Amino acid sequence: MPGLSTDSALLQPIEIGTLAAKNRLFMAPLTRARSNDDGTPTDLVVEYYRQRAGAGLIISEATQPSAVGKGYTNSPGLHTDAQQAVWAEIADAVHTNGGKIFVQIMHAGRISHPDNSGHEAVAPSAIAPGIQMFTKEGMKDIPVPRALDTPELPGIAAEFVDAARRAVAAGLDGVELHAANGYILHQFLADGTNKRTDAYGGDGDNRARFVIEVVEAVVAAIGADKVGIRISPGSPAGAISEEDSWGAYGSLLGALDGLGLAYLHALVDPGAEVLSRIRNAWSGPLVVNAGFERELTPAELEELVSAGPADAVAIGRRFIANPDLVERWTIGAGLNEPDAATFYGGDARGYTDYPFL
Ligand SMILES: Cc1cc2nc3c(=O)[nH]c(=O)nc-3n(C[C@H](O)[C@H](O)[C@H](O)COP(=O)(O)O)c2cc1C
């Protein structure tokens, strides 16, 4: 494979909020489940992110803002001082190696099991996802979550705010609010999971309301330039159904576009019509990830940024297997293959032992 040309759009810097990302090949958020049971990242996690500082921007794995918001075993949190201290080490390691990092804040909502979180799950409505999830005792059915009462919603928003403040205090460059892939913010947006009869359910404006309030609260706390958001309209990932496929997103982007957020991250098939709707509704930086179905070639990624709607692209599995992915693509070197068996949990194998060039 030929290397990228030096004037490749993918290798040009881009302003994300007030920071200058050195290239447009971002690392997508990737849950790797190597943190301690209490949500404190381990030294291995620090090393993993240090190795990947060549990305224009690292977007961290999904990180819970509270114990109730935890979905998966061994996922990191950012709601205790001990967790924050290790995130500070991660930020330092990435910065020392010339990189930038946002932490992805994810409240799992109904995609959670009491065996993993120690708590009953909460969600916009009491509807089980109808799928199983991994627990330390094997795969289990996910129970019906408890529907949040209206007066509880500011408390959930406050958890996002607290984690965002901790992110900044730890020296991280910003936060990505996870409103994609079926977790709590997406559960509010989607009509299949949100059957509320208060001001937070019903039409698109109402379903977008809570997500807008969370974004506004986080922006008020840490500044819009440090806040990104990820959406996945049209994707069924996370047991999501969206019969009204655009309504809530039109409302959401209409409200967010004027806030001056660092970026919008869309997980969408680049061929889907929804991508042009998103681009029309969004005047800020747009990061595109093509989703699980097909990995785009470097030439296709280049096209998406140079001629297409994206300002940057996020790459997942190839960053798992290639800590030096940007360098490899720059010079046209071959890639290591990712090992799916070691994606979630375990030790250094399949995590920090992928070879550099
Ligand atoms: C092991 C693994 C873990 C993932 N964890 C997350 C996550 O924590 N948050 C998120 O928004 N997406 C997550 N994703 C989705 C990726 O960000 C990305 O959208 C997906 O892998 C498709 O991109 P790719 O083809 O470049 O890998 C995960 C994907 C994989 C393979």
The ligand as an SDF file (V2000), in Angstrom:
LIG
                    3D

 31 33  0  0  0  0  0  0  0  0999 V2000
  -13.8130   -3.6120   21.3600 C   0  0  0  0  0  0  0  0  0  0  0  0
  -14.7160   -2.4490   21.0530 C   0  0  0  0  0  0  0  0  0  0  0  0
  -15.1210   -1.6120   22.0670 C   0  0  0  0  0  0  0  0  0  0  0  0
  -15.9150   -0.4860   21.7880 C   0  0  0  0  0  0  0  0  0  0  0  0
  -16.2430    0.3740   22.8070 N   0  0  0  0  0  0  0  0  0  0  0  0
  -16.8940    1.5300   22.5240 C   0  0  0  0  0  0  0  0  0  0  0  0
  -17.0930    2.5050   23.5510 C   0  0  0  0  0  0  0  0  0  0  0  0
  -16.6510    2.3490   24.7030 O   0  0  0  0  0  0  0  0  0  0  0  0
  -17.7730    3.6250   23.2090 N   0  0  0  0  0  0  0  0  0  0  0  0
  -18.2560    3.8460   21.9360 C   0  0  0  0  0  0  0  0  0  0  0  0
  -18.8580    4.8870   21.6820 O   0  0  0  0  0  0  0  0  0  0  0  0
  -18.0450    2.9410   20.9530 N   0  0  0  0  0  0  0  0  0  0  0  0
  -17.3630    1.8090   21.2120 C   0  0  0  0  0  0  0  0  0  0  0  0
  -17.0790    0.9230   20.1990 N   0  0  0  0  0  0  0  0  0  0  0  0
  -17.4180    1.2970   18.7990 C   0  0  0  0  0  0  0  0  0  0  0  0
  -16.2020    1.9430   18.1370 C   0  0  0  0  0  0  0  0  0  0  0  0
  -15.9680    3.2390   18.6540 O   0  0  0  0  0  0  0  0  0  0  0  0
  -16.3970    2.0430   16.6040 C   0  0  0  0  0  0  0  0  0  0  0  0
  -17.5730    2.7690   16.3600 O   0  0  0  0  0  0  0  0  0  0  0  0
  -16.4750    0.6790   15.9290 C   0  0  0  0  0  0  0  0  0  0  0  0
  -15.4280   -0.1560   16.3750 O   0  0  0  0  0  0  0  0  0  0  0  0
  -16.4110    0.7910   14.3960 C   0  0  0  0  0  0  0  0  0  0  0  0
  -15.2000    1.4220   14.0010 O   0  0  0  0  0  0  0  0  0  0  0  0
  -13.9490    0.5610   13.4290 P   0  0  0  0  0  0  0  0  0  0  0  0
  -14.4330   -0.1940   12.2310 O   0  0  0  0  0  0  0  0  0  0  0  0
  -12.9170    1.5740   13.0650 O   0  0  0  0  0  0  0  0  0  0  0  0
  -13.4980   -0.3760   14.5100 O   0  0  0  0  0  0  0  0  0  0  0  0
  -16.3330   -0.2220   20.4620 C   0  0  0  0  0  0  0  0  0  0  0  0
  -15.9420   -1.1090   19.4480 C   0  0  0  0  0  0  0  0  0  0  0  0
  -15.1440   -2.2020   19.7210 C   0  0  0  0  0  0  0  0  0  0  0  0
  -14.6870   -3.0950   18.5940 C   0  0  0  0  0  0  0  0  0  0  0  0
  1  2  1  0
  2  3  1  0
  2 30  2  0
  3  4  2  0
  4  5  1  0
  4 28  1  0
  5  6  2  0
  6  7  1  0
  6 13  1  0
  7  8  2  0
  7  9  1  0
  9 10  1  0
 10 11  2  0
 10 12  1  0
 12 13  2  0
 13 14  1  0
 14 15  1  0
 14 28  1  0
 15 16  1  0
 16 17  1  0
 16 18  1  0
 18 19  1  0
 18 20  1  0
 20 21  1  0
 20 22  1  0
 22 23  1  0
 23 24  1  0
 24 25  2  0
 24 26  1  0
 24 27  1  0
 28 29  2  0
 29 30  1  0
 30 31  1  0
M  END
$$$$
